[in-house]
Every structure is written in C-alpha cells, then in structure tokens.
Amino acid sequence: MKRRRVLFVQLSHIRLLIKKFALVILFVVAFVMMLLNKTDTVLVDRTSSVATDVVSPVVDFLNLPAKGISFIYDYLKDLRLARRENKLLRAENRKLRLISERARSLEIENRLLAQLLNYKRPDEENLITARVIAEEGDAFSHSLIAYTGKGARPQKGQVVLTERGLVGRLDKVGHIYSKILLITDINSRIPVMIEKTRVRGILAGDNTLQPKLVFTPLFSEIKEGDRIVTSGVAGVFPSGLPVGVVSKVSQREIRVLPYADLDRVEYVKIVSYAQEENPAQVETEGGDE
C-alpha cells in the first residue's frame, strides 16, 4: 500500500511538472521542427510524401459514401427530368399526330376538289438561287440587286421567294445581275387574299416595312393575325404563296407584315411558274372558231 501511494505521489509530481513546462516543451518542439525544415528539407519532403501516401487512400475511402450519395442524387434528378421531358414529348407527339391526320384529310379533300373542278396546279420551272449583294432604297423605290451568275437566264417578272415567304419579282434582268422589285416597293401591286375567309384584295407597297392591303370588299371580316397568300388573279403570281400576316386593322388602313425579313435577305430563289390560261382568252378563241 505504501509503495502504491509513493508511486501515485511521484506521478502527480510529474504531471504538475509537465503542466508547468508544457508551453516551454511545445515551443522547443516547434523550434526543432522549424530547424529540421531549414536544415534537412529532404527528410521533411519524404515524411510529407509518406504521410500523403498513407492519408490519401484513407480519405478516398471515407469519401466513397459521399460520392455514392451524390451519384444517386444526380441519377434520381436526371431520371425525374427525363420523366418530365418524356411526358411533354408524349403530349407533343399526340398533338403532332392530330395535326398530321388533319393535314392528310385536308390533302385528300383538296385533291378531290381539284379533280372535281378539273384544276391542275402549275408546276415550278427553272429554279435559280441568287445571292443578294446590294439594296436600293429611297423615296421612289425599294429593291434589291442579286447576283444570278452566268448561264442562269432569269426572266423579267419571275417570282422571288425565300424559305419564309414572298419577296417580290424580277424587275430588270442582266447577264450576271438582276434587280428585284420588293413587295414593299411603291410600284408593287400583288393580288392577294385572306387564307381563311378567301377575301381578295391588293397588296400595295408604299416603301415602308408593312405594305397596305387595299381594294378589299366593304364589311369584310379581316382581323389581326390573318394569313395573307397570293390569290393567283392576273396570272403573275400563282395562288397560295405565303405573303405575311395582318398586323394592323383600322378604319383608314390595313397593314400586312411580310413573312420574309426584307432587311436581312441574303439568298433568294427565283422561280418561274407555268402560266395558267386566261378564261377570257379561252372564250375569245372559242368564239372565233
């Protein structure tokens, strides 16, 4: 018992000494480490490398659960987005099927009506692709200059289109370059009609970006957003070419916004359509016989 008490007393003294000189011991250890760092960098580097090699696998192993949870979270998030997109795509697919069926029925109906009326749609001829190189615009004209190239042989009056709609017609033709009279030109007059109601009129340019719709029947139901297409009257333009939409309706005027962005036209296609026979000429020829 006495020995144990003596040993306990000695350990207590040692602890008190350590507590008293702990700060001094830490300072000495830090000084020694700094001294070793300055004197023997190779040893420190090796020690650091060994510590890194030992600790890195442990850290990677400890990060495995976090990586797994992150992967599962991302997978579930992507799966949720995929389900949402799949739902939207199915709804859009149903709409497209309905539109396709409607278009097919309209195509069949149009074919039957054409057969009933003995009508033949004019075929396209001599498609020419041209690049717009200049623009002419002043108080009296609004036109474009297009490079048609050698051997193209465009003809005056041919229809000029873009992928969006009608641009105008050829006004002057040269060997390499041609002048396009735009539908917004003050000299442009195009027979058109409202696609939905079949109300006819004349699209008259006035050198603004939105030409006027004139000579429409009184009390005709024309609303903003109505599609405007060529009517085919007079035989210059075939019927059904997209022109634009009604942008303004008032008591004084009706404005049309063209489908083709005429300020940014770079390439156009020049098309000649087979001219349909004029009924007046047919009756005259029949009467002469």
C-alpha positions in Angstrom: 0.0 0.0 0.0 2.8 2.4 0.9 4.5 1.7 -2.5 1.3 2.5 -4.4 1.0 5.7 -2.5 4.6 6.7 -3.2 4.1 5.9 -6.9 0.9 7.9 -7.1 2.6 10.8 -5.5 5.5 10.6 -7.9 3.1 10.5 -10.9 1.3 13.5 -9.6 4.6 15.5 -9.3 5.4 14.5 -12.9 2.0 15.7 -14.2 2.4 19.0 -12.4 5.9 19.5 -13.9 4.5 18.7 -17.4 1.7 21.2 -17.0 4.1 23.8 -15.8 6.5 23.3 -18.6 4.0 22.4 -21.4 4.3 25.7 -23.1 8.1 25.5 -23.0 8.0 22.0 -24.4 5.7 22.9 -27.2 7.9 25.9 -28.1 11.0 23.6 -28.1 9.3 21.1 -30.3 8.2 23.8 -32.8 11.7 25.2 -32.8 13.1 21.8 -33.5 10.6 21.2 -36.4 11.5 24.6 -37.9 15.2 23.8 -37.6 14.7 20.5 -39.3 12.7 22.1 -42.1 15.5 24.5 -42.7 18.4 22.1 -42.4 17.1 18.9 -43.8 14.4 19.5 -46.5 14.8 16.1 -48.0 13.7 14.4 -44.8 10.7 16.7 -44.4 9.7 16.1 -48.0 10.0 12.4 -47.6 8.0 12.5 -44.4 5.3 14.6 -46.1 5.2 12.2 -49.1 4.8 9.2 -46.9 2.1 10.9 -44.9 0.3 11.8 -48.1 0.5 8.3 -49.4 -0.9 6.9 -46.2 -3.6 9.5 -45.7 -4.9 9.8 -49.3 -6.3 6.2 -49.6 -8.0 6.7 -46.2 -9.5 10.0 -47.4 -10.7 8.4 -50.6 -12.2 5.5 -48.7 -14.0 7.9 -46.4 -15.3 9.9 -49.4 -16.9 6.8 -51.0 -20.2 7.1 -49.2 -20.4 10.8 -50.1 -19.6 10.0 -53.7 -22.2 7.3 -53.8 -24.9 9.5 -52.3 -24.0 12.3 -54.8 -24.2 9.8 -57.7 -27.6 8.5 -56.6 -28.9 12.0 -56.1 -27.8 13.1 -59.6 -29.2 9.9 -61.1 -32.6 10.4 -59.4 -32.6 14.1 -60.5 -31.8 13.2 -64.2 -34.5 10.4 -64.0 -37.1 12.9 -62.8 -36.2 15.4 -65.6 -36.3 12.5 -68.2 -39.7 11.5 -67.0 -40.9 15.1 -67.2 -39.5 15.5 -70.7 -40.9 12.2 -71.8 -44.4 13.3 -70.6 -44.0 16.6 -72.6 -42.8 14.7 -75.7 -45.8 12.3 -75.5 -48.2 15.2 -75.3 -46.5 16.9 -78.2 -46.5 13.7 -80.2 -50.2 13.4 -79.7 -50.7 16.9 -81.0 -48.5 16.3 -84.0 -50.5 13.1 -84.8 -53.7 15.1 -84.7 -52.2 17.7 -86.9 -50.8 15.1 -89.3 -54.2 13.4 -89.5 -55.9 16.8 -90.2 -53.3 17.7 -92.8 -53.8 14.3 -94.5 -57.6 14.7 -94.6 -57.2 18.2 -96.0 -54.9 16.9 -98.6 -57.4 14.3 -99.7 -60.2 16.9 -99.7 -58.1 19.3 -101.7 -57.3 16.5 -104.2 -60.9 15.6 -104.6 -61.9 19.2 -105.1 -59.2 19.7 -107.6 -60.4 16.7 -109.6 -64.0 18.0 -109.3 -63.0 21.3 -110.7 -60.6 19.8 -113.3 -57.9 22.1 -111.9 -54.2 21.5 -112.4 -51.7 23.3 -110.2 -48.9 25.0 -112.2 -45.5 23.3 -111.9 -42.3 25.1 -110.9 -39.7 25.7 -113.6 -36.1 27.0 -113.7 -35.3 27.3 -110.1 -32.4 29.8 -109.7 -30.6 30.5 -106.4 -29.2 34.0 -106.2 -27.2 36.0 -103.6 -28.3 39.5 -102.6 -25.3 41.9 -103.0 -26.9 45.3 -102.6 -30.0 47.2 -101.6 -31.6 50.2 -103.2 -34.0 52.2 -101.1 -35.2 55.8 -101.5 -38.4 57.8 -101.6 -39.3 56.3 -105.0 -38.1 52.7 -105.0 -37.3 49.8 -102.7 -35.4 47.0 -104.4 -32.5 44.5 -104.2 -29.7 43.6 -106.5 -29.0 39.9 -106.8 -26.1 38.0 -108.3 -27.6 35.3 -110.6 -24.4 34.3 -112.3 -23.6 33.4 -115.9 -25.8 31.0 -117.7 -28.8 31.2 -115.3 -31.0 33.1 -117.8 -33.6 34.7 -115.4 -36.6 36.4 -117.0 -38.4 39.6 -116.1 -41.4 39.0 -114.0 -40.3 35.8 -112.3 -41.3 35.2 -108.7 -38.7 35.7 -106.0 -39.0 33.8 -102.7 -37.2 33.0 -99.5 -37.7 30.0 -97.3 -40.2 32.0 -95.3 -42.3 33.7 -98.0 -42.7 36.0 -101.0 -40.1 38.7 -101.6 -41.1 40.2 -104.9 -40.5 39.7 -108.6 -37.7 40.4 -111.1 -37.9 43.9 -112.5 -34.8 44.2 -114.6 -32.6 41.3 -115.8 -28.9 41.5 -116.8 -26.3 38.9 -117.8 -25.0 38.5 -114.3 -27.1 40.7 -112.0 -30.8 41.2 -111.7 -33.0 43.8 -109.9 -35.7 42.5 -107.6 -38.8 44.7 -107.0 -39.8 44.1 -103.4 -43.4 43.7 -102.3 -42.8 46.8 -100.2 -41.9 49.0 -103.2 -44.3 51.8 -104.0 -44.7 50.4 -107.5 -45.6 46.9 -106.3 -49.2 45.7 -106.6 -49.9 42.0 -105.9 -53.3 40.3 -105.9 -53.7 38.5 -102.6 -56.4 37.1 -100.4 -57.1 36.2 -96.8 -56.3 32.5 -96.5 -59.1 31.7 -94.0 -62.0 33.8 -95.4 -60.8 33.9 -99.1 -61.4 37.6 -99.2 -59.5 39.2 -102.0 -57.5 42.4 -102.2 -54.4 44.1 -103.5 -51.2 44.3 -101.5 -49.8 47.8 -102.3 -46.3 48.8 -101.3 -45.5 52.3 -100.0 -41.8 52.0 -99.3 -42.5 51.0 -95.6 -41.8 47.7 -94.0 -45.5 46.9 -93.8 -47.4 47.4 -97.1 -51.1 48.2 -97.3 -54.0 45.9 -98.1 -56.4 47.8 -100.4 -59.4 47.2 -102.5 -60.9 44.7 -100.1 -64.7 44.3 -100.0 -66.6 46.5 -97.6 -67.6 44.9 -94.3 -65.2 42.0 -94.9 -64.1 40.3 -91.7 -60.4 40.9 -91.5 -58.6 40.5 -88.2 -55.0 40.9 -86.9 -53.1 37.7 -87.4 -54.9 36.6 -90.5 -52.6 34.9 -93.0 -52.2 36.6 -96.4 -51.4 34.5 -99.5 -51.3 35.2 -103.2 -54.7 34.8 -104.9 -53.4 33.9 -108.4 -55.5 36.5 -110.1 -54.0 38.0 -113.3 -51.6 35.1 -113.6 -48.5 36.9 -112.5 -48.2 35.0 -109.2 -49.6 31.5 -108.6 -52.1 31.1 -105.8 -51.2 30.1 -102.3 -47.7 31.6 -101.9 -47.2 32.9 -98.3 -47.0 36.6 -98.1 -47.5 37.7 -94.5 -50.0 38.3 -91.7 -52.3 41.2 -91.0 -50.6 43.4 -88.4 -53.0 46.4 -88.2 -56.7 46.9 -88.9 -58.3 50.3 -88.6 -60.9 52.3 -90.4 -58.3 54.1 -92.5 -55.9 51.3 -93.5 -55.0 47.6 -93.2 -51.3 46.8 -92.8 -49.5 43.5 -93.6 -46.3 42.3 -92.0 -44.4 40.2 -94.6 -43.1 36.8 -93.6 -39.7 37.4 -95.3 -37.4 39.7 -93.3 -36.7 42.0 -96.2 -34.0 43.9 -94.4 -31.9 40.7 -93.8 -32.3 38.8 -97.1 -29.1 37.2 -98.2 -30.2 34.4 -100.6 -33.3 34.1 -102.7 -34.7 31.6 -105.1 -36.1 32.8 -108.4 -38.9 30.6 -109.7 -40.9 30.7 -112.9 -44.4 29.2 -112.7 -46.3 27.8 -115.7 -48.8 30.4 -116.6 -52.4 29.3 -116.5 -54.7 30.0 -119.4 -56.8 33.2 -119.1 -60.5 32.3 -119.2 -61.2 35.5 -121.2 -58.7 34.4 -123.9 -60.2 30.9 -123.9 -63.7 32.3 -124.5 -62.4 34.6 -127.3 -60.6 31.7 -129.0 -63.7 29.6 -128.8 -65.9 32.4 -130.2 -63.5 32.9 -133.1 -63.9 29.3 -134.1 
